[in-house]
């Protein structure tokens, strides 16, 4: 069982609730960070992406209207600019994100969390 588990959680999101429930069913009491209330800073976002081995695009809610409004879907927009936008607008962050000693995953679908437990 992992020593320390953190979930960046949105209680309004069914996938996020289901991931949290799965962790608890496995006897894990994660640190729960409601990222809309306590958003991660840019450096933390950058570290999460790097530690996940996943592309930044996996961390972005590209279907969110704000994503298009900010022009984040335009060609030539850099990952650095996208990270700045997520840091300024945490609702653009995909959820849930789970951090364990074995790695970081955007847990969509829920079962992705099993990769790092």
DSSP file (Angstrom, degrees, kcal/mol; ACC not computed):
  #  RESIDUE AA STRUCTURE BP1 BP2  ACC     N-H-->O    O-->H-N    N-H-->O    O-->H-N    TCO  KAPPA ALPHA  PHI   PSI    X-CA   Y-CA   Z-CA
    1    1 A X              0   0    0      0, 0.0   116,-0.0     0, 0.0    26,-0.0   0.000 360.0 360.0 360.0 133.4    0.0    0.0    0.0
    2    2 A X        -     0   0    0    115,-0.2     3,-0.2     1,-0.1   115,-0.0  -0.251 360.0-136.0 -61.7 146.1    1.4    3.4   -0.9
    3    3 A X  S    S+     0   0    0      1,-0.3     2,-0.4    25,-0.1    -1,-0.1   0.964  86.1  13.0 -65.5 -54.8    2.8    5.5    1.9
    4    4 A X        -     0   0    0     24,-0.0     2,-0.4     2,-0.0    97,-0.3  -0.988  66.7-177.1-133.7 127.5    1.3    8.9    0.9
    5    5 A X        -     0   0    0     -2,-0.4    26,-3.3    24,-0.2     2,-0.4  -0.976   3.5-169.5-125.6 135.8   -1.4    9.4   -1.7
    6    6 A X  E     -aB  31  99A   0     93,-2.4    93,-3.0    -2,-0.4     2,-0.5  -0.973   2.8-164.3-123.1 139.1   -2.7   12.8   -2.9
    7    7 A X  E     -aB  32  98A   0     24,-2.7    26,-2.9    -2,-0.4     2,-0.8  -0.989  15.8-146.5-124.0 126.2   -5.8   13.3   -5.1
    8    8 A X  E     -aB  33  97A   0     89,-3.3    89,-1.4    -2,-0.5    88,-0.6  -0.837  42.3-172.8 -86.7 111.5   -6.5   16.6   -6.8
    9    9 A X  E     -a   34   0A   0     24,-2.8    26,-0.8    -2,-0.8    27,-0.5  -0.794  38.0-165.7-123.3 145.6  -10.2   16.4   -6.6
   10   10 A X    >   -     0   0    0     -2,-0.3     3,-2.2     3,-0.2     7,-0.3  -0.945  14.0-157.5-125.7 109.1  -13.4   18.1   -7.7
   11   11 A X  T 3  S+     0   0    0     -2,-0.4    -1,-0.1     1,-0.3     6,-0.1   0.663  91.4  62.6 -63.6 -14.3  -16.4   16.8   -5.7
   12   12 A X  T 3  S+     0   0    0      4,-0.0     2,-0.5    -3,-0.0    -1,-0.3   0.585  88.1  86.7 -82.3 -10.0  -18.7   17.9   -8.5
   13   13 A X    <>  -     0   0    0     -3,-2.2     4,-2.5     1,-0.1     5,-0.2  -0.810  66.3-153.6 -99.1 123.4  -17.1   15.4  -10.9
   14   14 A X  H  > S+     0   0    0     -2,-0.5     4,-2.7     1,-0.2     5,-0.2   0.884  97.2  51.4 -61.1 -40.7  -18.3   11.8  -11.0
   15   15 A X  H  > S+     0   0    0      2,-0.2     4,-2.2     1,-0.2    -1,-0.2   0.905 111.1  48.7 -63.7 -40.5  -15.0   10.4  -12.2
   16   16 A X  H  > S+     0   0    0     -6,-0.2     4,-2.3     2,-0.2    -2,-0.2   0.925 112.4  47.8 -65.5 -44.6  -13.2   12.2   -9.4
   17   17 A X  H  X S+     0   0    0     -4,-2.5     4,-2.4    -7,-0.3    -2,-0.2   0.912 112.4  49.8 -61.5 -42.3  -15.7   10.9   -6.8
   18   18 A X  H  X S+     0   0    0     -4,-2.7     4,-2.3     2,-0.2    -1,-0.2   0.870 110.0  50.2 -66.7 -36.5  -15.4    7.4   -8.2
   19   19 A X  H  X S+     0   0    0     -4,-2.2     4,-2.3     2,-0.2    -1,-0.2   0.926 111.0  48.7 -66.6 -44.1  -11.6    7.5   -8.1
   20   20 A X  H  X S+     0   0    0     -4,-2.3     4,-2.3     1,-0.2    -2,-0.2   0.913 111.3  50.6 -60.6 -42.6  -11.6    8.8   -4.5
   21   21 A X  H  X S+     0   0    0     -4,-2.4     4,-2.6     1,-0.2    -2,-0.2   0.904 108.5  52.2 -62.3 -41.8  -14.1    5.9   -3.6
   22   22 A X  H  X S+     0   0    0     -4,-2.3     4,-1.3     2,-0.2    -1,-0.2   0.915 109.2  49.5 -61.3 -43.7  -11.8    3.4   -5.2
   23   23 A X  H  <>S+     0   0    0     -4,-2.3     5,-2.3     1,-0.2     3,-0.5   0.941 112.9  46.6 -60.0 -46.8   -8.8    4.6   -3.2
   24   24 A X  H ><5S+     0   0    0     -4,-2.3     3,-1.8     1,-0.2    -2,-0.2   0.869 106.7  57.8 -66.1 -36.6  -10.8    4.4    0.0
   25   25 A X  H 3<5S+     0   0    0     -4,-2.6    -1,-0.2     1,-0.3    -2,-0.2   0.802 104.3  54.0 -61.6 -28.0  -12.2    0.9   -0.8
   26   26 A X  T 3<5S-     0   0    0     -4,-1.3    -1,-0.3    -3,-0.5    -2,-0.2   0.274 126.1-103.0 -90.2  11.3   -8.5   -0.2   -1.0
   27   27 A X  T < 5S+     0   0    0     -3,-1.8     2,-0.5     1,-0.3    -3,-0.2   0.659  77.5 137.7  80.3  16.2   -7.8    1.1    2.4
   28   28 A X      < -     0   0    0     -5,-2.3     2,-0.8    -6,-0.2    -1,-0.3  -0.839  39.1-162.8 -99.5 128.8   -6.1    4.3    1.3
   29   29 A X        -     0   0    0     -2,-0.5   -24,-0.2    -3,-0.1     3,-0.0  -0.802  23.4-164.3-107.6  87.4   -6.8    7.5    3.0
   30   30 A X        -     0   0    0     -2,-0.8     2,-0.5   -10,-0.2   -24,-0.2  -0.277  27.6-107.2 -74.7 156.3   -5.5   10.1    0.5
   31   31 A X  E     -a    6   0A   0    -26,-3.3   -24,-2.7     2,-0.0     2,-0.6  -0.729  40.9-146.4 -72.5 125.6   -4.8   13.7    1.1
   32   32 A X  E     -a    7   0A   0     -2,-0.5     2,-0.6   -26,-0.2   -24,-0.2  -0.878  16.9-173.0-104.7 119.8   -7.7   15.4   -0.8
   33   33 A X  E     -a    8   0A   0    -26,-2.9   -24,-2.8    -2,-0.6     2,-1.5  -0.941  17.1-150.2-112.3 112.1   -6.9   18.7   -2.4
   34   34 A X  E >>  -a    9   0A   0     -2,-0.6     4,-2.7   -26,-0.2     3,-1.6  -0.674  16.5-163.2 -79.4  95.8  -10.0   20.4   -3.9
   35   35 A X  T 34 S+     0   0    0     -2,-1.5    -1,-0.2   -26,-0.8   -25,-0.1   0.659  81.8  60.1 -65.6 -18.0   -8.0   22.1   -6.6
   36   36 A X  T 34 S+     0   0    0    -27,-0.5     3,-0.3     2,-0.1    -1,-0.3   0.812 115.9  35.0 -76.0 -27.8  -10.7   24.6   -7.4
   37   37 A X  T <4 S+     0   0    0     -3,-1.6     2,-0.3     1,-0.2    -2,-0.2   0.818 136.2  23.8 -88.2 -36.9  -10.5   25.9   -3.8
   38   38 A X  S  < S-     0   0    0     -4,-2.7    -1,-0.2     2,-0.0    -2,-0.1  -0.709  85.8-165.2-130.2  78.2   -6.7   25.4   -3.4
   39   39 A X        -     0   0    0     -2,-0.3     2,-0.1    -3,-0.3    -3,-0.1  -0.338  23.2-112.5 -70.8 145.3   -5.2   25.4   -6.9
   40   40 A X        -     0   0    0      1,-0.1    -1,-0.1    50,-0.1     2,-0.0  -0.463  34.9-116.3 -69.7 146.2   -1.7   24.1   -7.5
   41   41 A X     >  -     0   0    0     -2,-0.1     4,-2.4     1,-0.1     3,-0.2  -0.265  32.5 -96.2 -77.3 172.8    0.8   26.8   -8.5
   42   42 A X  H  > S+     0   0    0      1,-0.2     4,-2.7     2,-0.2     5,-0.2   0.889 123.8  53.1 -59.5 -42.5    2.5   26.7  -11.8
   43   43 A X  H  > S+     0   0    0      1,-0.2     4,-2.1     2,-0.2    -1,-0.2   0.893 110.0  48.7 -61.7 -39.4    5.6   24.9  -10.5
   44   44 A X  H  > S+     0   0    0      2,-0.2     4,-2.7     1,-0.2    -1,-0.2   0.919 110.8  50.5 -65.9 -43.5    3.5   22.2   -9.0
   45   45 A X  H  X S+     0   0    0     -4,-2.4     4,-2.3     1,-0.2    -2,-0.2   0.928 110.3  49.7 -58.5 -45.8    1.6   21.8  -12.2
   46   46 A X  H  X S+     0   0    0     -4,-2.7     4,-2.4     1,-0.2    -1,-0.2   0.902 112.0  48.2 -61.2 -41.8    4.8   21.5  -14.2
   47   47 A X  H  X S+     0   0    0     -4,-2.1     4,-3.1     2,-0.2     5,-0.2   0.903 109.1  52.9 -66.5 -42.0    6.1   18.9  -11.7
   48   48 A X  H  X S+     0   0    0     -4,-2.7     4,-1.4     2,-0.2    -2,-0.2   0.934 112.0  45.3 -59.0 -46.7    2.9   16.8  -11.9
   49   49 A X  H  X>S+     0   0    0     -4,-2.3     4,-1.2     2,-0.2     5,-0.6   0.942 115.3  47.0 -62.5 -47.8    3.1   16.7  -15.7
   50   50 A X  H  <5S+     0   0    0     -4,-2.4     3,-0.5     1,-0.2    -2,-0.2   0.916 112.9  48.7 -61.4 -43.9    6.8   15.8  -15.7
   51   51 A X  H  <5S+     0   0    0     -4,-3.1    53,-0.5     1,-0.2    -1,-0.2   0.732 107.2  57.3 -70.2 -21.3    6.4   13.1  -13.0
   52   52 A X  H  <5S-     0   0    0     -4,-1.4    -1,-0.2    -3,-0.4    -2,-0.2   0.793  91.6-141.6 -79.2 -27.7    3.4   11.6  -14.9
   53   53 A X  T  <5 +     0   0    0     -4,-1.2     2,-0.2    -3,-0.5    -3,-0.1   0.543  64.4 121.8  72.8   5.1    5.3   10.9  -18.1
   54   54 A X  S   <S-     0   0    0     -5,-0.6    -1,-0.3    50,-0.1    -2,-0.2  -0.651  71.9 -98.9 -95.5 155.0    2.0   11.9  -19.8
   55   55 A X    >   -     0   0    0     -2,-0.2     3,-1.7     1,-0.1     4,-0.4  -0.375  30.9-113.9 -69.7 154.4    1.7   14.8  -22.3
   56   56 A X  G >  S+     0   0    0      1,-0.3     3,-2.2     2,-0.2     4,-0.4   0.843 113.3  70.6 -55.1 -34.1    0.4   18.1  -21.0
   57   57 A X  G >  S+     0   0    0      1,-0.3     3,-1.2     2,-0.2    -1,-0.3   0.800  88.8  62.4 -57.0 -29.0   -2.7   17.7  -23.1
   58   58 A X  G <  S+     0   0    0     -3,-1.7    -1,-0.3     1,-0.2    -2,-0.2   0.731 102.7  51.4 -66.6 -20.8   -3.8   14.9  -20.8
   59   59 A X  G <  S+     0   0    0     -3,-2.2    35,-2.9    -4,-0.4     2,-0.4   0.431  96.2  88.6 -94.7  -1.2   -4.0   17.5  -18.0
   60   60 A X  B <   -D   93   0B   0     -3,-1.2     2,-1.5    -4,-0.4    33,-0.2  -0.814  69.5-141.1-108.1 138.2   -6.1   20.0  -19.9
   61   61 A X    >   +     0   0    0     31,-2.8     3,-1.7    -2,-0.4     6,-0.3  -0.663  30.6 172.5 -89.7  79.4   -9.9   20.2  -20.2
   62   62 A X  T 3  S+     0   0    0     -2,-1.5    -1,-0.2     1,-0.3     6,-0.1   0.646  71.7  60.1 -69.8 -15.2   -9.8   21.1  -23.8
   63   63 A X  T 3  S+     0   0    0     -3,-0.1    -1,-0.3     4,-0.1     2,-0.2   0.548  78.6 108.8 -88.2  -6.9  -13.6   20.8  -24.1
   64   64 A X  S X> S-     0   0    0     -3,-1.7     3,-1.3     1,-0.1     4,-0.9  -0.519  76.5-130.6 -67.4 132.4  -14.0   23.6  -21.5
   65   65 A X  H 3> S+     0   0    0      1,-0.3     4,-2.5    -2,-0.2     3,-0.5   0.860 106.4  61.4 -54.6 -38.2  -15.3   26.7  -23.3
   66   66 A X  H 3> S+     0   0    0      1,-0.2     4,-2.4     2,-0.2    -1,-0.3   0.823  94.3  63.4 -59.6 -32.1  -12.6   28.8  -21.5
   67   67 A X  H <4>S+     0   0    0     -3,-1.3     5,-2.2    -6,-0.3     6,-0.4   0.930 110.9  36.7 -57.8 -47.2   -9.9   26.7  -23.3
   68   68 A X  H ><5S+     0   0    0     -4,-0.9     3,-1.6    -3,-0.5    -2,-0.2   0.891 113.0  57.9 -72.9 -41.3  -11.1   28.0  -26.7
   69   69 A X  H 3<5S+     0   0    0     -4,-2.5    -2,-0.2     1,-0.3    -1,-0.2   0.864 107.3  48.6 -57.9 -36.5  -11.9   31.5  -25.4
   70   70 A X  T 3<5S-     0   0    0     -4,-2.4    -1,-0.3    -5,-0.2    -2,-0.2   0.489 114.7-119.1 -83.1  -2.5   -8.3   31.8  -24.3
   71   71 A X  T X 5 +     0   0    0     -3,-1.6     3,-1.6    -5,-0.1    -3,-0.2   0.726  67.2 142.2  74.7  21.3   -7.1   30.6  -27.7
   72   72 A X  T 3 < +     0   0    0     -5,-2.2    -4,-0.2     1,-0.3    -5,-0.1   0.646  67.0  59.7 -72.1 -12.2   -5.3   27.6  -26.1
   73   73 A X  T 3  S+     0   0    0     -6,-0.4    -1,-0.3    -5,-0.2    -5,-0.1   0.451  82.6 111.4 -91.3  -1.2   -6.4   25.5  -29.1
   74   74 A X  S X  S-     0   0    0     -3,-1.6     3,-1.4     1,-0.1     2,-0.1  -0.393  77.9-104.2 -73.4 148.4   -4.5   27.8  -31.6
   75   75 A X  T 3  S+     0   0    0      1,-0.2     3,-0.1    -2,-0.1    -1,-0.1  -0.438 105.9  34.3 -68.1 147.3   -1.5   26.6  -33.4
   76   76 A X  T 3  S+     0   0    0      1,-0.3     2,-0.4    -2,-0.1    -1,-0.2   0.296  79.1 133.8  90.8 -10.2    1.7   28.0  -32.0
   77   77 A X    <   -     0   0    0     -3,-1.4    -1,-0.3    -6,-0.1     2,-0.1  -0.617  50.1-138.7 -74.1 128.1    0.5   28.1  -28.4
   78   78 A X     >  -     0   0    0     -2,-0.4     4,-2.1    -3,-0.1     5,-0.1  -0.403  17.9-115.2 -87.0 162.0    3.3   26.6  -26.3
   79   79 A X  H  > S+     0   0    0      1,-0.2     4,-2.9     2,-0.2     5,-0.2   0.874 118.4  58.1 -59.7 -36.8    3.0   24.2  -23.3
   80   80 A X  H  > S+     0   0    0      1,-0.2     4,-2.2     2,-0.2    -1,-0.2   0.911 106.6  47.3 -61.0 -41.6    4.4   27.0  -21.2
   81   81 A X  H  > S+     0   0    0      2,-0.2     4,-2.0     1,-0.2    -1,-0.2   0.886 112.0  50.1 -67.1 -38.1    1.5   29.3  -22.2
   82   82 A X  H  X S+     0   0    0     -4,-2.1     4,-2.4     2,-0.2    -2,-0.2   0.907 109.9  50.5 -66.6 -40.8   -0.9   26.5  -21.5
   83   83 A X  H  X S+     0   0    0     -4,-2.9     4,-2.5     1,-0.2    -2,-0.2   0.910 109.0  51.9 -62.1 -41.9    0.6   25.9  -18.1
   84   84 A X  H  X S+     0   0    0     -4,-2.2     4,-1.8     1,-0.2    -1,-0.2   0.913 110.0  49.7 -58.9 -42.6    0.3   29.6  -17.3
   85   85 A X  H  X S+     0   0    0     -4,-2.0     4,-2.2     2,-0.2    -2,-0.2   0.904 110.9  48.0 -65.2 -42.1   -3.4   29.5  -18.3
   86   86 A X  H  < S+     0   0    0     -4,-2.4     6,-0.2     2,-0.2    -1,-0.2   0.902 110.3  52.3 -65.9 -39.8   -4.1   26.5  -16.1
   87   87 A X  H  < S+     0   0    0     -4,-2.5     3,-0.3     1,-0.2    -1,-0.2   0.876 116.2  40.5 -62.8 -36.0   -2.3   28.1  -13.2
   88   88 A X  H  < S+     0   0    0     -4,-1.8     2,-0.3     1,-0.2    -2,-0.2   0.769 128.0  32.0 -81.7 -26.7   -4.5   31.2  -13.7
   89   89 A X    ><  -     0   0    0     -4,-2.2     3,-2.5    -5,-0.2    -1,-0.2  -0.720  66.2-177.7-133.6  81.1   -7.7   29.3  -14.4
   90   90 A X  G >  S+     0   0    0     -3,-0.3     3,-2.0    -2,-0.3    -1,-0.1   0.676  75.3  76.8 -60.3 -17.0   -7.7   26.0  -12.4
   91   91 A X  G 3  S+     0   0    0      1,-0.3    -1,-0.3   -55,-0.1    -5,-0.1   0.672  85.3  66.1 -67.4 -11.6  -11.0   24.9  -13.9
   92   92 A X  G <  S+     0   0    0     -3,-2.5   -31,-2.8    -6,-0.2     2,-0.4   0.572  79.7 103.7 -79.8  -9.4   -9.0   24.1  -17.1
   93   93 A X  B <  S-D   60   0B   0     -3,-2.0   -33,-0.2   -33,-0.2   -34,-0.1  -0.597  74.3-127.3 -79.5 127.9   -7.2   21.3  -15.1
   94   94 A X        -     0   0    0    -35,-2.9     2,-0.3    -2,-0.4   -33,-0.1  -0.367  41.3 -98.2 -67.4 152.2   -8.4   17.8  -15.9
   95   95 A X  S    S+     0   0    0      1,-0.2   -86,-0.1    11,-0.1   -79,-0.1  -0.957  78.7  23.3-142.6 159.5   -9.4   15.7  -12.9
   96   96 A X        -     0   0    0    -88,-0.6    11,-2.6    -2,-0.3     2,-0.5   0.645  58.3-177.7 -83.8 156.1   -8.8   13.7  -10.9
   97   97 A X  E     -BC   8 106A   0    -89,-1.4   -89,-3.3     9,-0.2     2,-0.4  -0.976   9.1-163.6-113.5 128.2   -5.0   13.7  -10.6
   98   98 A X  E     -BC   7 105A   0      7,-2.6     7,-2.2    -2,-0.5     2,-0.5  -0.939   3.5-163.5-117.4 135.7   -3.6   11.1   -8.2
   99   99 A X  E     +BC   6 104A   0    -93,-3.0   -93,-2.4    -2,-0.4     2,-0.3  -0.974  18.6 157.7-119.5 125.8    0.0   11.2   -6.9
  100  100 A X  E >   - C   0 103A   0      3,-2.9     3,-1.8    -2,-0.5   -95,-0.1  -0.856  59.0 -95.6-133.2 171.5    1.6    8.2   -5.2
  101  101 A X  T 3  S+     0   0    0    -97,-0.3     3,-0.1    -2,-0.3    16,-0.1   0.719 125.2  57.4 -60.3 -17.5    5.2    7.2   -4.6
  102  102 A X  T 3  S-     0   0    0     14,-0.6     2,-0.3     1,-0.3    -1,-0.3   0.477 121.2 -76.1 -92.5  -3.3    4.8    5.1   -7.9
  103  103 A X  E <   -C  100   0A   0     -3,-1.8    -3,-2.9    13,-0.2     2,-0.4  -0.902  45.5 -71.6 144.8-171.9    3.9    8.1  -10.0
  104  104 A X  E     +C   99   0A   0    -53,-0.5     2,-0.4    -2,-0.3    -5,-0.2  -0.976  40.2 177.6-127.2 137.1    1.3   10.6  -11.1
  105  105 A X  E     -C   98   0A   0     -7,-2.2    -7,-2.6    -2,-0.4     2,-0.7  -1.000  34.5-135.1-141.9 140.5   -1.8    9.9  -13.3
  106  106 A X  E     -C   97   0A   0     -2,-0.4     2,-1.7    -9,-0.2    -9,-0.2  -0.875  36.7-140.9 -81.7 117.6   -4.8   11.8  -14.6
  107  107 A X        +     0   0    0    -11,-2.6     2,-0.4    -2,-0.7   -88,-0.1  -0.464  39.7 155.9 -94.0  67.3   -7.3    9.1  -13.7
  108  108 A X  S    S+     0   0    0     -2,-1.7     2,-0.2     1,-0.1    -2,-0.1  -0.938  75.4  31.1-128.8 106.1   -9.6    9.1  -16.7
  109  109 A X  S >  S-     0   0    0     -2,-0.4     3,-2.2   -94,-0.0     4,-0.3   0.546 102.0-123.7 -75.0 170.4  -10.8    6.5  -16.8
  110  110 A X  G >  S+     0   0    0      1,-0.3     3,-2.1    -2,-0.2     4,-0.3   0.829 105.3  69.5 -48.6 -40.5  -10.9    5.7  -13.1
  111  111 A X  G >  S+     0   0    0      1,-0.3     3,-1.6     2,-0.2     4,-0.4   0.658  77.3  81.1 -61.7 -16.2   -8.9    2.5  -13.6
  112  112 A X  G X  S+     0   0    0     -3,-2.2     3,-1.4     1,-0.3     4,-0.4   0.785  79.0  69.7 -60.5 -24.6   -5.8    4.4  -14.5
  113  113 A X  G X  S+     0   0    0     -3,-2.1     3,-1.6     1,-0.3    -1,-0.3   0.823  85.7  67.3 -62.5 -28.9   -5.2    4.9  -10.8
  114  114 A X  G X  S+     0   0    0     -3,-1.6     3,-0.8     1,-0.3    -1,-0.3   0.756  86.9  69.4 -63.5 -23.7   -4.4    1.2  -10.5
  115  115 A X  G <  S+     0   0    0     -3,-1.4    -1,-0.3    -4,-0.4    -2,-0.2   0.752 107.6  35.8 -63.7 -24.7   -1.3    1.8  -12.6
  116  116 A X  G <         0   0    0     -3,-1.6   -14,-0.6    -4,-0.4    -1,-0.2   0.238 360.0 360.0-118.8  12.7    0.3    3.7   -9.7
  117  117 A X    <         0   0    0     -3,-0.8  -115,-0.2    -4,-0.3    -1,-0.1   0.429 360.0 360.0 -95.3 360.0   -1.0    1.8   -6.6
